[in-house]
Amino acid sequence: MSDKKRFLYGLGWGIIGTALIMQLLTFAQEGPGKTLPPQPGEAAQDTVEVVKEKASAHGYELVKKGEKLYTQEEVAKLQQTAAEEAAKKAAAEQQQEMKTALIITEQSSATSIADALTKLGLVSSRNQFLTALAEQQLNQKLQIGTYVFVGKPELAEIITRITIKP
């Protein structure tokens, strides 16, 4: 048993020694001026500016971690989306500020009022207005007067305003 043990110890030390010699030869062939890479805890010699210069010399660009990069197509899509949202917002603000007047006379019927509301853009469908009036049984409760609507009110608000005495 002791002969095998000595053999294995010798073999192990031989492998370790060979590895050390090979490592020394590799560093010796690299020439003077080459240094070992910094060990953990040591300060790196290159600053951010130096690394950026080296990267740009090779045609690369450094970007901070977590910074989002976009392709030209993505930028175009984002610009288009932003323009559409801005246009929608401007249209909505303009429509909210827009005042619309509706005049109901003695000769006005529910159908003529529905047509007028549709032309003014306050109601999307004439039939929708007439159906809502009929469901609430308010066809005969329409009040004479001038009604001013700001923006585009809901159908229920329009019906409430023109059926209650001013």
N, C-alpha and C positions, 0 to 999 in steps of 0.2 A: 504494500500500500504506500509506503513512504517513497518508493521509486517513482510511482505515478504522480504523487503529489509534487515532488521536486520537478518533474518534467513539466507539469502544468504551470507551476510557478515560473519556470524558466521561459516557457512559451509565452505566457502573459507579459512578462517583463520585456521580452524580445519584441513583441508587437507594439508595446507602448514606446519603447526606445526607437523603433523604426518610424513610427508615426511622428515623433518629435524631430527626428533628423530630416524627414521629408518636409515637414513644416518649415524648418529653418532654411532648407535649400530653396523652397518656393519663395520665401521672403528675400533671400539673397539674390535670386535671379531678377526680381523686379527692379532692382537698382536703388541707388541712393535717392533720397528725397521722398520716397514713399513712406507713408505713416500708416499705422494701424487705424482702423475706424474707431471713433470715440466709443468708449465703454459707457454703459448706462450710468447716468449720474454726472458724466462729464459734459461740459458745455460744447455745443457744436461750433465749429469755426466759421461756417458760412452764415451770413445774415440773410434776411429775407430778400434784401435788395440784390445781393450777390447771386442767390438762387434764381431770382427773376431774370437777371442778366444772362445767366447760363442757359436758362430755359428759352429765352427769346433768341439767343444765338443759334439754338437748334430748331427753331420754328415752333416752339410751344408757348403756351400762355398759362400762367398760374392763376387759379381761382380759389377763393376761400371755401372751405368745407361748408356745405349746407347752402351755398349761394346758388340760386336757380338760374340756369342758362336756357335761353330760348333760341329756336331756329328762326330763320326769316319767315317761314310759313306760319309759325306760332305767333310771331309778333304781328303779322298781317291780320290773323284771325282775332287777336286780342284788340287791335286797333279798330277793326270793323265792329266787334261786339261793343266796345266802348262808345263808338259813334252812334250805333243803333240805340243803345241805352240812353245816351244824351238826347237823341232826337225824341225818343218816347217820353222822356221826362219833361222836355220842353213842351211837347204837344199836350201832355197831361196838365202841366201848369197853365198853359194857355187855355185849355178847355175848362179848367176849374175857374178861371177868372172870367170866362165868357158869360155874359148875361144874355138870356133869351126871354123875350116877352111874348105872352100868349093873351089874346083878347077874346073873351067869350061874350057874345051878345045874346039878345033874346031869341034871335033866329038860329043860333048855333045848336046843332044836334050833337049827339054823342059821336056819330060818324064823322061829321065835319071837324069836330075837335080832335078826333083820332087822326084824321088826315093832316091837320095843322101840326100836331105834335110830331108826326112822322116826318113832315117836311122840315121842321125845325131841328130834327135830329135828337129830340128828347126821348123818343120811343123808337125801338128798332122795328116794331111791327104794328100795323094798325089793328090787326086782329088780336094781338096780345093785349092791347089796351082795352078793346071792346069786351073781350072775354073777362078780364079782371073786373071791369065795371059791372058786368052782368052777374058775376059770381057774388059780388058784394051787394048787389041790388041797389046800385047807385046811379043808374041811367037817368032817373028823373030828378036827381039831387044836385045836378051841376049848377054852379053859382055864376051869375053874371059878374064880369069884372076883368081887370087887367092883372095878370099874374107874371111876375118876374122870377125866373129861375136862374140861379148861378151854377155854372158848370153843367154837368149832366146828372140830375137827380135820379133816384130810383123810381120805379113805376109806382110803388106804394106812396111815396112822398108826393108825386104829382097828383094822384087820385085824391089824397087827403087834402091837399091845398085847394083843388078846384071844386070840392064838394062841401067844404066848410065855409060859412059866410065870412067874408073878410072883415 
